[in-house]
Amino acid sequence: MRPIPPFTRYQEKILEHYYASPLRAEAEWTCPRAEGFLFAVACEPELVMPHEWLPVLMSEGASGPTSEQELEGVAEALLSLHNWIESAIAKIEIAVPETCLPSPESPAGFDRGSPVSEWSNGFISGCDWLGASEWHDFVPESKDLALGALLITLSFFANRAMAETFFEEVGKPHGVESFESMVAVMAGEFGGAAAEYGMVALAVRTALASSSAAGEPEEPEPEPSRNAPCPCGSGKKYKTCCGKKAKGKEGEARS
């Protein structure tokens, strides 16, 4: 297998062309939405293998014939994108493409097809696909409010109606004069929120790795994939059934 190339404008154009194809008219994926989804995946402290998330970004809603060469190019571009995001997170940089960052001076983030809105929707989809971000259970209570604020900021541009509700319930009571002012504030904090969210994820990843190295047996029993059917026969995915229970017990043991 050849090395995965760096993520460049060339790989981005491959993804833009793939998702814009009429063959995927029923799919809701766009390049910015895929970028938001992979940001959530890359922030997951437990490694998520490409064979788990590639089918989500390449198959759901797709129809019609696609050449093997094109599929290989798209898969390579997605892997390049994922590597770029992981590298930026590790360097505590903003792991969001500049085209997806809102501008406080011209915050048109809710416009139809806006890259900012697409990215936020992809981020939400990624968190949902990962199982409601179960790793948040390992964040210290003192950081809960801060983490909630980061999630709100990164999700803010996904839906204008939800953003307006947030303004009415939180912005006005805290002295924000108008919805436009709230949008400008969120736009200004968006990039920093992405970098900080990555920092929190890295801290949790380090804590989990240290705890695992100290407490796990040398030859642990193999664990089912997060999206595999749960072995208990419930019909649910492992991550939302016994896997979730196991994480809960693990968290109690650490507290």
N, C-alpha and C positions, 0 to 999 in steps of 0.2 A: 504494500500500500504506500503510495507516494505521500510525502509530508504535506500537511495542511498549509496552504499559503496564508500570508497575512491578510487581514480583512481590509480591502481597499474599495474605492469607488467602483471598480470592475465587478467585484463580488456583489456589491449592493445593487448594481444594475441587473445582474442575473436574477436576484430575488425580486426586484421590481417587475421585471418582465414576466417572471413565472407567476406571481400573484395577480398580475393584471390580465392574464390570459382569460379569454371567454370560457375556456375549459374549466376554470375554477370560479365561475360566476356565482355558484351557490356557496362557496366558501367565504368566510368573512376575513380571512387573513390578508394582510398587506405587509409590506416590508417593515414599516414602523411598528405594526402590531406584533410581528414576530420578534422585533428587537426588544419590546417591552416584556414579552413572554419569556425570552431567554435571559433577560436581566433577573427576573424572579427565580428562574431555574438556577442561574449561576450563583445566586445568593443563598441557595439552599445549602446548609452546612454538610448534610450527607450527600455524597457524590451521586448525581443523577446521570446515568449513562446515556450516550447519544441514541442508542437503540430504543430507549424509552420515550424520548421527546421528539425524535425525528419523524415518526409516523404522525404525530399530532400536527406538525407544521407542514407535512407533505401529502397527507392523504385525506383528512377530514374535509368533506365537501367537494373534493376533486371529482371530475368526470371527464370521460373522453381519453383518447390515446395520448401518451406522452413518451417521447423517445427515451431509451435507456441512457443515452449520452446526456440529455437534458437533466434527467433525474440525478445523475451522478454530479453534474455541475451544481445543481441546487443544493444537494446534500453537502458538498464541499464548501459552498458559500455559507451555509448555515453553521457548519463546524468552524469556519473561519470567524464568523460573527461571534459565536459562543466563546471562542478562545480570546478574542479581542475584549469582550466584556469581562471575562474572568481576569485577564491581565490588568485591566483598568481598576477593577475592584481591589486586586492585590496591591496595587500601587496607591490606593486611596485616591483615585482620580474619579471624575464623573464618567460613569460607564453608560452614558446616553449620547448617541450621535448628535452633533450640533443641530442638524435639521429637525430634531425632535424636541429641542429645548425651547420653551416659550420665551417670548421677549416682553419684559415689563413695559417697554415703550409701545409695543404693538401686539398685545396679547390676544390674538385671534384664535386661541386654542380650541374653541368650541365649533369652529367652522366645519362644515361637512368635509370629510376626508382630511382634516388637519392632521399632520404628522404627530403633533403633541397629543391630541385626543386619541389617535390610534395607538400611540405608545402606552398611554395610561390604560386603555382598554386591554391591551396585550398584557400589561403588568398584572391587572386584576385577574385575567384568565389564567396566567401562570400561577398566581397564588392559589386560585381555586383548584387548579389541576394538581398542585402539590399537596392538597388536602388541608386547605385553610391555614397554610403556614404553621404547622404544628410546632416548629422549632421556636416559635415565639414563647412557648411555655417555659423555655429555659432562660429567658431574659429576666434579669433581676427586677423585682417589683419597682425599684427606684427608677427603672428605665421604661416602665410600661407606658407612661404618659408620653414620653418623648417618642417612643416607637409608634404609638398611635398617631401622633402628629405627622410623622414621616409618611405613614401609610396614607393619611388623608391628603397630604401634599402631592404624593406621586399618583394618586387616583383622582385628584380634583378635576382634571380636564377631560375625564372620560365621559361625563354626562352633565350638560348644563343645568338640567332640572335639579339634579342632586346637589350640584354646586350652589345653586340658588337657595336650596333648603338649608345647606350648611351655613350660608351667609345669614339667613334669617334666624337660625337657632344658636349660632356661635358668634358670627361676625358682629352683628348689631349689638348684642349684649356686651361685647367687649370694645365697643366704640368705633368699629369700622363704619365709615360714613355711607358708603355705597357699595353695591356689588362690583362695580368696576374697580374700586379701590382694593377689594378683596382679591379680584383676579390678578391685579398688578402685584400684590404682595406674594401670592402663590407663585406667580411666574418668576419673581425674583428669587424665591427660595427653592425652586424646583431642582436645579442642578446640585445645590448643596445638600438637599434632602436625599438625592440619589447616592451621593458620595457617603453620607453619614449612614444610610441604610446598609450600604456595603460594608462599612466599618463594623456595625453591630453584627452583621452576619459573620464576618471574619472572627470576631471575638467569641461568638457562640461556637463556631466551628473549632476554634482552638480549645475551648473549654471541653467540648464533647470529645475531641481527640485525646486530650490529656486524661480525662476520666475513663475513657475506653481502654487506653493503654494500661492504666493502673488496675482496672477491675475486671476486664474480660478474660476468660480462659484462653489458653494458647490456641486451641482448636475449637472455635465457636461453631455452633450448628448453623448451617446455611439458612439465610432468611429469604423468604419469597420476595420477588420484585414488588415494589410499591403498588404497581397497577395490575398485578396478577390476582386471579380469584383467590379469596381467602381460603386456606386449607380447612377451616372449620365448617365449610359448606353453607355459609350464610347467603352466598350469592353476591356479596359485596366485594369491593376491591380490598386487598390486604391492608392498604394504608388507612382505610376508613373503618376497619373492623378490628381484628386482633392486633394488627400493627399499631393502631392508635392506642389501644389498651396497654400494649407493651411499653410504648413511649411514656404513657402516663405513669405507670409503675416505676419506670426508670427515673422519671423526674422526681417522684416522691422519695425514692431511695437516695437521690443526691441532695435533697433539701434537708 
